[in-house]
């Protein structure tokens, strides 16, 4: 609570500055008020033109246009601070300078040769993602799917025990408890043995669960730790949070998915009923992408860069080089670029779907383009399904998500709500041959404002496990239809108002 209060106090100067301006405008500057009002109107008009001509999600534009046209001065100031990507230039520069050089691009030739031979349309998708992110596809040597955080957690502990060189930990939420305490015990022991252990956590995501005092205790155990994009004052990068989740060990093994490092994610603490989350374990060359993702962010926000020797992928045994289970491309989404990679990817996958396209998501607040992609796929006969929570963690956000139900249901999209509790899983599977597992929710914040990580799998057996889990989870859901959702003018009015604020939530 004290940490939250300290951060709230950082907003006070901005509020006082706005109050001071209003006082000056209506007292000292009163004689010139008409001229000032005209000047502000012109500036607001130019800002509106700028927003309209930007290549950006239309829903996001509408919110800012509405705010600026209704309240020109505060609306313009808020946009220039929080809504304009130009204010993120320092963060962009910091990350660009910290990014390790990628491995030789020629290494991807065998993967693309295989993809081109199997499905040129899928090959185009992989090339597009690589072009937008700079991360290359790899042969998938081994990928294990976990239908619950409960299942993945003991495997994470076993792999931590095997660490010989380094352990990289990066999560949105870290909270003391059984899960984190068990990991810290092993990591502290490994650090004493000379293993390089580094922890990166999001400062705002862990604002109520992990403090500077907690971090200092970790340092005393020999574990390096740093917060991502620390919130020391209100700034334009406030919304650019590190929502990524990864555990990388020796460059040989990586874990990712929706699971954060808190006890509700492994159902040791009950919050919002049964916690349904998923994750996966990756081995082989594909782990290199996760190693580099972590190194980029660590080098940007910590003072001791990741040694270059850790960035050299470990040699694979001959037997492992022969094994291949499809291919995988792991990447991270950035709100700092022009392309919303995962948003574009989901639209692309829906456009390719012939039989079915199924999605797990805890939040459903897509932009116009992605909503249209869902609608178009369903209308042409694709079996489109979305599994959502039955018990919400944030009631207002959940209500906003339900405002999208009517248009999707009327188009033929099937929506299911998990009755035992909360779904935190983020995944997609299309026609059983291509799919994603990662940290990306189907909401505006995740698709456009956060840093996320995602893994795109093709022809991997992991997708069979994902499909089986989706069907098993669906059996525990209630289906929402046009007959059992709220209707009427009141619902329409509330939904309309809520939709205005979707890009801000």
Backbone torsions as a table, in degrees:
resi	resn	phi	psi	omega
1	UNK	NA	-42.0	179.4
2	UNK	-60.5	-37.3	180.0
3	UNK	-65.9	-41.3	178.6
4	UNK	-62.4	-43.6	-179.5
5	UNK	-62.4	-40.0	178.9
6	UNK	-61.2	-39.8	-179.7
7	UNK	-71.7	-34.7	177.7
8	UNK	-62.5	-38.3	-178.7
9	UNK	-63.4	-22.3	179.3
10	UNK	-69.9	-18.7	-179.6
11	UNK	-82.2	-21.2	-174.8
12	UNK	-57.2	-44.0	179.0
13	UNK	-57.4	-37.3	179.3
14	UNK	-66.3	-38.3	178.6
15	UNK	-66.5	-42.8	179.2
16	UNK	-63.6	-37.1	179.0
17	UNK	-64.2	-41.9	178.1
18	UNK	-64.3	-41.3	178.8
19	UNK	-63.9	-39.7	178.5
20	UNK	-62.9	-40.9	179.2
21	UNK	-62.5	-43.9	179.5
22	UNK	-63.3	-38.7	177.7
23	UNK	-62.4	-45.5	-180.0
24	UNK	-63.9	-40.3	-176.8
25	UNK	-63.3	-39.4	-174.4
26	UNK	-96.7	-0.4	177.7
27	UNK	-125.4	-77.2	-176.1
28	UNK	-63.5	-41.0	-175.2
29	UNK	-96.5	10.5	-176.3
30	UNK	-52.9	-42.4	-179.4
31	UNK	-61.0	-28.1	-178.2
32	UNK	-101.4	11.6	-176.2
33	UNK	-55.1	-44.9	179.3
34	UNK	-59.6	-43.4	-179.8
35	UNK	-65.5	-42.6	179.1
36	UNK	-63.9	-41.8	179.0
37	UNK	-61.0	-42.0	178.5
38	UNK	-63.8	-44.2	-179.8
39	UNK	-61.6	-42.7	179.2
40	UNK	-65.2	-35.7	178.7
41	UNK	-65.1	-41.2	178.2
42	UNK	-63.8	-44.8	179.9
43	UNK	-63.3	-41.1	178.2
44	UNK	-64.1	-39.3	178.6
45	UNK	-61.9	-44.6	178.8
46	UNK	-64.4	-37.6	178.6
47	UNK	-66.8	-37.8	177.0
48	UNK	-62.3	-43.6	177.2
49	UNK	-60.8	-41.7	179.6
50	UNK	-60.2	-44.8	-178.9
51	UNK	-66.1	-41.8	-178.3
52	UNK	-61.8	-37.9	-175.7
53	UNK	-85.1	-6.5	179.5
54	UNK	-72.7	148.3	173.4
55	UNK	-84.9	92.5	-173.8
56	UNK	-151.9	160.3	179.6
57	UNK	-57.0	129.3	-174.0
58	UNK	-63.0	-36.2	179.8
59	UNK	-60.4	-41.2	179.8
60	UNK	-64.6	-41.2	179.0
61	UNK	-61.0	-44.6	-175.6
62	UNK	-59.4	-41.9	-179.2
63	UNK	-61.1	-47.2	-178.2
64	UNK	-69.1	-37.7	177.5
65	UNK	-62.7	-42.8	178.9
66	UNK	-62.3	-42.5	-178.9
67	UNK	-67.6	-43.9	-177.1
68	UNK	-69.4	-41.5	-178.8
69	UNK	-70.9	-28.2	179.2
70	UNK	-83.3	-42.5	-179.8
71	UNK	-128.9	81.6	-171.7
72	UNK	-52.1	-50.5	-175.6
73	UNK	-70.6	-61.0	-179.6
74	UNK	-63.0	-35.5	179.1
75	UNK	-63.1	-43.0	179.2
76	UNK	-65.4	-43.4	-179.9
77	UNK	-63.1	-43.6	179.2
78	UNK	-62.8	-39.7	179.1
79	UNK	-65.2	-45.0	-178.4
80	UNK	-63.3	-28.9	-179.6
81	UNK	-86.8	-46.3	-170.9
82	UNK	-110.4	-25.4	-172.2
83	UNK	-100.3	-11.6	-174.2
84	UNK	-102.5	124.3	-177.1
85	UNK	-66.4	-16.4	178.1
86	UNK	-62.2	-29.8	-179.7
87	UNK	-71.7	-11.3	179.6
88	UNK	-94.6	8.8	-176.9
89	UNK	-56.4	-43.8	178.9
90	UNK	-59.6	-40.9	178.9
91	UNK	-66.3	-41.4	178.9
92	UNK	-61.6	-43.7	-179.2
93	UNK	-65.3	-40.4	-179.5
94	UNK	-63.7	-43.9	-179.2
95	UNK	-71.0	-38.2	-179.8
96	UNK	-63.9	-38.3	179.9
97	UNK	-73.8	-18.2	-176.3
98	UNK	-96.4	-10.7	-173.4
99	UNK	-71.3	125.7	176.7
100	UNK	-66.5	151.1	177.4
101	UNK	-65.0	139.3	179.5
102	UNK	-72.5	159.6	176.2
103	UNK	-67.8	170.9	-178.3
104	UNK	-54.6	123.3	-177.7
105	UNK	-63.0	-22.9	-178.9
106	UNK	-63.2	-21.2	-179.8
107	UNK	-64.4	-18.9	-178.3
108	UNK	-84.4	-10.3	-175.5
109	UNK	-55.4	-47.8	179.9
110	UNK	-61.8	-34.7	-179.7
111	UNK	-66.2	-46.6	-179.3
112	UNK	-69.6	-31.5	175.8
113	UNK	-62.1	-40.8	178.4
114	UNK	-68.8	-44.1	179.6
115	UNK	-62.2	-43.9	179.6
116	UNK	-61.0	-36.1	-179.4
117	UNK	-73.2	-25.7	-176.4
118	UNK	-96.1	-42.5	-176.9
119	UNK	-163.2	101.7	-176.9
120	UNK	-64.6	-30.6	179.6
121	UNK	-67.3	-41.0	175.9
122	UNK	-65.6	-39.4	178.4
123	UNK	-59.3	-39.0	176.9
124	UNK	-61.6	-40.4	179.0
125	UNK	-61.3	-46.7	179.7
126	UNK	-63.0	-42.6	179.4
127	UNK	-63.2	-38.1	179.8
128	UNK	-64.9	-44.6	179.3
129	UNK	-63.4	-42.1	178.2
130	UNK	-62.4	-41.7	-179.1
131	UNK	-64.0	-38.6	-177.8
132	UNK	-77.2	-28.5	-173.3
133	UNK	-110.5	-24.4	-175.8
134	UNK	84.3	3.8	179.1
135	UNK	-104.9	135.7	-171.6
136	UNK	-97.0	156.5	173.9
137	UNK	-77.5	157.5	179.4
138	UNK	-137.8	156.9	169.2
139	UNK	-61.1	138.6	177.7
140	UNK	-89.0	106.0	-179.3
141	UNK	-77.6	-44.5	180.0
142	UNK	-160.6	127.0	176.2
143	UNK	-137.4	121.0	-178.4
144	UNK	-108.9	129.6	-177.9
145	UNK	-96.1	138.3	177.7
146	UNK	-121.2	118.3	-177.1
147	UNK	-74.6	-9.8	177.5
148	UNK	-145.2	151.5	172.8
149	UNK	-62.7	-29.8	177.7
150	UNK	-57.3	-36.7	-177.8
151	UNK	-77.2	-35.8	-174.9
152	UNK	-79.1	-32.9	-173.4
153	UNK	-56.4	-50.0	-180.0
154	UNK	-62.8	-30.5	177.7
155	UNK	-69.9	-38.4	175.9
156	UNK	-59.1	-42.2	179.4
157	UNK	-64.6	-41.7	180.0
158	UNK	-63.6	-40.3	180.0
159	UNK	-70.8	-34.8	176.0
160	UNK	-60.5	-37.8	179.3
161	UNK	-63.1	-23.8	-177.7
162	UNK	-88.3	-6.3	-174.0
163	UNK	-59.0	135.6	179.8
164	UNK	-120.8	-31.4	-175.6
165	UNK	-115.2	-55.4	-176.5
166	UNK	-150.8	156.6	174.1
167	UNK	-132.5	120.8	178.0
168	UNK	-112.9	126.5	-178.3
169	UNK	-125.2	124.8	179.0
170	UNK	-141.2	118.5	-176.9
171	UNK	-145.9	153.6	178.6
172	UNK	-72.4	-42.0	-179.1
173	UNK	-124.4	127.9	172.6
174	UNK	-125.5	131.4	-178.6
175	UNK	-144.5	135.0	177.8
176	UNK	-59.7	140.3	-179.5
177	UNK	165.2	-166.1	-178.7
178	UNK	-61.5	-47.6	-176.1
179	UNK	-62.2	-56.6	-177.0
180	UNK	-67.6	-39.8	179.6
181	UNK	-61.1	-40.1	178.9
182	UNK	-64.9	-40.1	178.9
183	UNK	-68.0	-42.3	-179.2
184	UNK	-62.9	-40.1	179.3
185	UNK	-57.3	-44.9	179.8
186	UNK	-70.1	-44.3	-177.4
187	UNK	-64.1	-37.8	178.0
188	UNK	-64.4	-41.7	178.2
189	UNK	-64.6	-40.9	179.1
190	UNK	-67.1	-38.9	178.3
191	UNK	-62.0	-38.5	177.9
192	UNK	-65.6	-24.1	178.5
193	UNK	-87.3	-1.8	177.9
194	UNK	103.2	2.9	177.0
195	UNK	-74.6	136.3	179.1
196	UNK	-80.8	111.7	-176.5
197	UNK	-114.9	124.7	-178.3
198	UNK	-131.4	137.1	-179.4
199	UNK	-126.3	127.4	176.9
200	UNK	-121.8	126.4	-179.9
201	UNK	-131.9	153.6	179.3
202	UNK	-78.7	127.3	-174.2
203	UNK	-64.6	-40.2	-179.4
204	UNK	-81.3	-37.7	179.6
205	UNK	-61.9	-32.5	-179.0
206	UNK	-104.9	21.4	-172.8
207	UNK	-59.6	-33.7	-178.5
208	UNK	-102.6	0.4	-174.7
209	UNK	-121.5	-18.8	-175.1
210	UNK	-145.3	123.4	-174.0
211	UNK	-110.2	174.5	175.4
212	UNK	-62.3	-32.9	178.2
213	UNK	-65.2	-40.1	175.9
214	UNK	-61.1	-42.8	-179.2
215	UNK	-64.1	-39.1	-179.9
216	UNK	-65.0	-37.7	176.4
217	UNK	-61.3	-36.2	179.1
218	UNK	-67.7	-41.0	178.6
219	UNK	-60.9	-36.5	179.9
220	UNK	-66.6	-18.8	176.9
221	UNK	-89.9	3.7	179.4
222	UNK	88.1	14.0	-178.5
223	UNK	-103.1	125.7	176.0
224	UNK	-74.9	140.0	-178.6
225	UNK	-147.1	143.2	179.4
226	UNK	-148.7	144.4	174.5
227	UNK	-87.8	144.9	175.9
228	UNK	-85.4	131.4	174.5
229	UNK	45.4	63.0	-175.7
230	UNK	-55.8	138.4	179.3
231	UNK	-92.7	93.2	177.9
232	UNK	-104.2	-14.7	176.7
233	UNK	-163.9	159.4	177.6
234	UNK	-65.0	125.9	-177.5
235	UNK	-150.1	171.4	-174.7
236	UNK	-66.4	-18.6	-179.2
237	UNK	-95.4	12.5	-177.7
238	UNK	-55.6	-40.6	-177.0
239	UNK	-81.9	-9.8	-177.9
240	UNK	-86.1	83.3	-175.8
241	UNK	-99.6	154.7	177.8
242	UNK	-89.7	93.4	-179.3
243	UNK	-91.8	8.9	-177.3
244	UNK	-72.8	157.5	-179.7
245	UNK	-143.1	117.1	-179.6
246	UNK	-158.7	145.4	171.5
247	UNK	-127.5	119.9	-176.8
248	UNK	-121.6	130.0	-175.7
249	UNK	-125.8	114.1	174.7
250	UNK	59.4	13.7	-177.0
251	UNK	72.0	7.7	-177.1
252	UNK	-104.2	-31.4	-174.8
253	UNK	-135.3	138.1	175.1
254	UNK	-134.5	141.3	173.2
255	UNK	-117.8	141.9	175.0
256	UNK	-156.5	-177.0	-177.5
257	UNK	133.1	-155.2	-176.5
258	UNK	-89.5	-9.1	-170.4
259	UNK	-74.8	119.4	170.1
260	UNK	-88.2	178.0	-176.4
261	UNK	-99.2	69.6	177.4
262	UNK	-147.9	154.5	-167.5
263	UNK	-67.8	-24.5	178.3
264	UNK	-67.2	-24.6	-178.7
265	UNK	-72.9	-15.0	175.5
266	UNK	-118.6	17.3	175.3
267	UNK	58.2	33.5	171.7
268	UNK	-91.3	-19.1	172.5
269	UNK	-128.2	131.2	-178.4
270	UNK	-91.2	120.0	172.3
271	UNK	-134.0	121.8	178.8
272	UNK	63.5	40.4	178.3
273	UNK	76.4	-156.6	179.8
274	UNK	-69.9	132.7	-177.0
275	UNK	-93.6	110.7	179.8
276	UNK	-98.0	109.9	178.5
277	UNK	-137.0	164.8	-177.8
278	UNK	-136.1	163.7	176.9
279	UNK	-163.0	-178.8	178.9
280	UNK	-152.2	160.0	176.8
281	UNK	-117.0	129.8	-175.6
282	UNK	-121.5	139.6	175.2
283	UNK	-131.4	170.6	178.7
284	UNK	90.4	-165.8	-176.5
285	UNK	-60.7	-26.4	-176.8
286	UNK	-62.9	-20.3	178.8
287	UNK	-65.3	-24.8	-177.4
288	UNK	-55.7	-37.0	179.8
289	UNK	-61.8	-39.4	179.3
290	UNK	-70.4	-38.1	177.1
291	UNK	-58.7	-43.7	-178.4
292	UNK	-73.0	-34.4	174.8
293	UNK	-58.4	-48.9	-179.3
294	UNK	-63.5	-46.2	-176.6
295	UNK	-59.3	-38.1	179.5
296	UNK	-60.1	-49.9	-177.4
297	UNK	-71.6	-39.0	179.1
298	UNK	-63.1	-47.2	-177.9
299	UNK	-62.6	-27.0	-179.2
300	UNK	-79.5	-28.2	-171.4
301	UNK	-121.2	2.5	176.0
302	UNK	-123.9	167.6	-173.7
303	UNK	-99.7	-4.2	-179.8
304	UNK	-123.2	96.5	-174.6
305	UNK	-58.0	153.8	175.0
306	UNK	-65.7	127.7	-179.8
307	UNK	-58.8	142.0	-179.5
308	UNK	-58.3	-30.5	-177.2
309	UNK	-63.5	-26.0	179.0
310	UNK	-75.9	-15.1	-176.8
311	UNK	-90.1	-5.3	176.6
312	UNK	-84.2	115.9	-178.7
313	UNK	-58.0	133.6	179.2
314	UNK	-64.8	148.1	179.5
315	UNK	-67.5	138.1	179.2
316	UNK	-90.5	140.7	172.1
317	UNK	-58.8	152.8	-177.4
318	UNK	-56.3	-38.9	-178.9
319	UNK	-64.0	-38.2	-179.7
320	UNK	-70.4	-31.4	179.8
321	UNK	-69.2	-22.5	179.4
322	UNK	-83.0	-26.7	-177.6
323	UNK	-79.6	134.2	175.9
324	UNK	-148.8	132.4	-178.2
325	UNK	-126.4	72.3	-177.0
326	UNK	72.3	-152.9	179.6
327	UNK	-141.4	163.4	-176.8
328	UNK	-144.8	141.0	174.1
329	UNK	-126.1	111.9	178.6
330	UNK	-102.1	134.8	-175.6
331	UNK	-146.5	171.1	170.7
332	UNK	-124.5	143.9	177.9
333	UNK	-85.4	141.7	177.6
334	UNK	-128.8	133.5	176.0
335	UNK	-77.9	-1.0	-174.3
336	UNK	-88.7	-16.1	-178.2
337	UNK	-95.1	-179.6	-180.0
338	UNK	-80.7	-24.6	-175.0
339	UNK	-102.8	129.3	171.0
340	UNK	-89.0	90.8	-165.0
341	UNK	-58.8	-52.2	-176.4
342	UNK	-66.5	-37.1	176.2
343	UNK	-59.5	-46.6	178.2
344	UNK	-64.7	-38.3	-179.6
345	UNK	-64.2	-45.8	-179.2
346	UNK	-64.2	-38.3	176.3
347	UNK	-62.9	-42.3	179.9
348	UNK	-63.9	-45.9	-179.2
349	UNK	-64.7	-39.9	177.3
350	UNK	-64.0	-34.2	179.7
351	UNK	-70.3	-25.4	-179.9
352	UNK	-87.8	-19.1	-173.3
353	UNK	-58.4	133.6	178.0
354	UNK	-111.6	-39.6	-176.7
355	UNK	-109.3	-54.0	-178.1
356	UNK	-151.7	156.8	175.1
357	UNK	-144.9	112.2	-174.3
358	UNK	-117.5	142.0	-175.6
359	UNK	-134.7	137.8	164.0
360	UNK	-98.5	135.7	171.4
361	UNK	-160.4	140.7	176.1
362	UNK	-82.3	-22.8	-177.8
363	UNK	-132.7	138.1	-176.4
364	UNK	-125.7	88.6	177.0
365	UNK	-141.2	64.2	-176.8
366	UNK	-75.2	160.3	174.0
367	UNK	-75.6	178.9	-176.0
368	UNK	-61.6	-42.8	-175.6
369	UNK	-64.6	-43.1	-179.6
370	UNK	-71.1	-38.2	175.2
371	UNK	-58.9	-44.8	178.2
372	UNK	-62.0	-36.4	179.3
373	UNK	-65.0	-41.4	175.2
374	UNK	-61.2	-45.9	-178.1
375	UNK	-62.9	-45.9	-178.1
376	UNK	-63.7	-42.2	179.8
377	UNK	-62.2	-45.7	-179.3
378	UNK	-64.9	-40.1	-177.6
379	UNK	-66.6	-27.9	179.5
380	UNK	-90.0	8.0	172.2
381	UNK	103.3	3.5	177.1
382	UNK	-73.2	139.0	177.5
383	UNK	-78.7	95.6	-177.3
384	UNK	-101.9	125.0	-179.6
385	UNK	-131.9	146.6	176.6
386	UNK	-133.8	126.8	174.2
387	UNK	-101.8	125.8	-177.6
388	UNK	-119.9	168.4	175.9
389	UNK	-67.0	151.7	171.4
390	UNK	-96.8	-25.8	175.4
391	UNK	-116.6	118.7	-175.3
392	UNK	-79.5	151.5	171.4
393	UNK	-93.9	-26.9	177.2
394	UNK	-132.0	105.8	-170.5
395	UNK	-62.4	-40.0	-178.9
396	UNK	-67.7	-43.9	178.8
397	UNK	-63.8	-39.4	177.6
398	UNK	-62.1	-41.3	178.6
399	UNK	-65.5	-37.2	176.0
400	UNK	-62.9	-40.8	178.6
401	UNK	-61.3	-40.1	179.5
402	UNK	-66.9	-18.9	178.0
403	UNK	-66.9	-16.1	177.9
404	UNK	-89.7	-10.6	-176.5
405	UNK	-58.1	-49.2	-173.1
406	UNK	-55.7	-49.9	-176.7
407	UNK	-65.4	-35.9	-179.9
408	UNK	-72.8	-45.4	-179.8
409	UNK	-63.5	-41.6	180.0
410	UNK	-64.1	-26.5	178.1
411	UNK	-82.0	-13.2	-180.0
412	UNK	110.4	1.5	175.7
413	UNK	-69.5	135.8	178.1
414	UNK	-96.5	130.3	-178.7
415	UNK	-121.3	130.5	-179.1
416	UNK	-123.5	143.5	178.1
417	UNK	-117.7	128.8	-173.8
418	UNK	-74.2	105.0	-172.0
419	UNK	-68.2	-30.9	-179.5
420	UNK	-67.7	-18.1	-177.6
421	UNK	167.2	-134.8	-170.8
422	UNK	-105.7	130.5	174.1
423	UNK	-96.5	121.0	176.9
424	UNK	-113.8	4.4	-178.0
425	UNK	-70.0	146.7	177.2
426	UNK	-132.7	107.1	-176.7
427	UNK	-160.5	163.4	174.9
428	UNK	-146.4	150.9	174.1
429	UNK	-144.7	131.8	-176.3
430	UNK	-124.4	117.9	175.4
431	UNK	57.3	16.9	176.5
432	UNK	75.5	0.6	-175.7
433	UNK	-115.0	-21.0	-178.2
434	UNK	-141.4	144.8	-179.7
435	UNK	-172.6	175.5	-177.8
436	UNK	-133.3	148.3	168.6
437	UNK	-137.6	132.4	-179.1
438	UNK	-177.4	-141.9	-174.6
439	UNK	-114.5	6.1	-170.3
440	UNK	-88.2	116.2	173.0
441	UNK	-84.6	161.2	176.7
442	UNK	-90.6	56.3	176.1
443	UNK	-134.6	166.7	-173.6
444	UNK	-63.5	-41.7	-177.3
445	UNK	-60.6	-43.2	-178.3
446	UNK	-73.3	-39.4	-175.4
447	UNK	-79.0	-25.0	-172.3
448	UNK	-128.2	-22.3	-171.3
449	UNK	-113.8	-25.4	-176.1
450	UNK	-97.3	157.8	162.7
451	UNK	-81.7	129.0	-178.1
452	UNK	-132.5	162.4	169.3
453	UNK	-127.0	146.4	-174.8
454	UNK	-146.7	150.2	175.9
455	UNK	-123.3	125.7	180.0
456	UNK	-100.7	115.7	-177.7
457	UNK	-106.2	144.9	174.3
458	UNK	-134.6	131.1	177.9
459	UNK	52.5	35.1	179.5
460	UNK	-104.3	144.5	-179.5
461	UNK	-65.2	-20.6	175.1
462	UNK	-54.4	-34.3	-179.3
463	UNK	-66.9	-31.4	175.4
464	UNK	-64.4	-40.9	178.2
465	UNK	-66.5	-39.8	178.2
466	UNK	-62.3	-43.6	179.9
467	UNK	-62.9	-45.3	-179.6
468	UNK	-62.3	-39.9	179.8
469	UNK	-68.1	-38.6	178.5
470	UNK	-60.0	-46.6	-179.2
471	UNK	-66.1	-38.6	178.9
472	UNK	-66.8	-38.6	178.9
473	UNK	-68.7	-38.3	-179.9
474	UNK	-59.9	-31.6	178.8
475	UNK	-63.7	-20.2	-179.4
476	UNK	-101.1	16.2	-175.6
477	UNK	-113.8	159.5	168.2
478	UNK	-103.7	138.1	-180.0
479	UNK	-86.6	135.0	174.3
480	UNK	-95.6	135.4	-179.8
481	UNK	-131.9	173.6	177.8
482	UNK	-64.9	-16.6	-179.8
483	UNK	-86.6	-21.5	-176.6
484	UNK	-118.8	24.1	171.3
485	UNK	-110.1	157.5	-179.0
486	UNK	-64.0	143.6	179.1
487	UNK	-133.7	174.5	175.5
488	UNK	107.6	171.4	-176.0
489	UNK	-63.9	-38.9	-179.2
490	UNK	-60.6	-46.4	178.7
491	UNK	-63.2	-43.6	-179.7
492	UNK	-60.3	-41.4	-178.9
493	UNK	-66.6	-46.4	179.7
494	UNK	-63.2	-44.0	178.7
495	UNK	-60.4	-42.0	-179.8
496	UNK	-62.0	-43.6	178.7
497	UNK	-65.4	-43.8	-179.5
498	UNK	-63.3	-36.7	-178.1
499	UNK	-64.5	-26.1	178.3
500	UNK	-60.8	-35.9	-173.4
501	UNK	-96.8	2.0	-177.9
502	UNK	-54.0	-47.3	-178.1
503	UNK	-66.2	-12.9	-178.3
504	UNK	-98.1	-1.2	-175.1
505	UNK	-108.3	NA	NA
